[in-house]
Amino acid sequence: MAEPLLSLSGVNTKIGRYHILHGVDFAVPKGGITMLLGRNGAGKTTTLRTIMGLWRAAEGSIRFEGTDLARLSTPEIARLGIAYVPENMGIFADLTVRENLVLATRERAPDPRRLQWIFGLFPALEKFYALAAGALSGGQKQMLSIARAIIEPRKLMLVDEPTKGLAPSIIRNMIAAFRELKRTETTILLVEQNFMFAESLGDGVAVMDDGKIRHTGAMQALAADRDLQQRLLGLHLDAHQ
């Protein structure tokens, strides 16, 4: 079996006096999309932020292509080919769409071919290329946030709830965009509360509760097992179609 692209082993994260992650263990295989699911407050966002070095793991290892990320700075982690799309999107509202994308590159301008590929995923960004990002709709801002993460090729994307607050039509657009990303060499670890979205895209799944991983396996197996859904998440995925 091939080595996973990313693996967490015994990861504990403490923020002030709060102990958030308790011995988190799971792996992200290379290629495709791994969903990280769980109820609100389970520790999903803390897991992504710990991988990215924004919060420091108190114990355990986080290995990416054999390199332990746990003691690296966030810029060092990003330079390894890891991008993070936070729940708050992380765009610069006063800058244009173009300027936001330029800031996410290492050059003075995005690669034209890469830019056209992104416009194919998110046509609204081409339409509003010269518009201030703060004037975009919520869905368009999310598109820009993802576009910033992929304006250069990445090995791994960490994406936190990309469909939160979006209309169903925009969610369908997001599904199509992530399916296109699955056809590239980018691996994605994605936190999501929209279970239709998760079932549509997920290859593997890890389910968290109370700062621990309670289940790992195939996303389709979880989607097909109503009892397991109820036990792990307190609901049925098919209730959210």
DALINDA-V128004 format. One line per field, one symbol per residue. phi: phi as a letter, one per 30 degrees, with the letter a starting at -180 (. if undefined). A space follows every 50 residues. Layout:
phi->???
This chain:
phi->.ddddbbcbidcbbcicccccbidbabcddiibcdccldeidjddedddd edidbcddbjbbcbhicdddcddeddddddjccbcdddiiccddcdeedd ddddcccdaddedddddddddbeddddcecdddddddeddddeddddddc dcebdbccbchdcdicdeddddddeddddddddcddcbcbcacddddddd cdccbbccahibdcablddddddccdddedddbiacdddcd
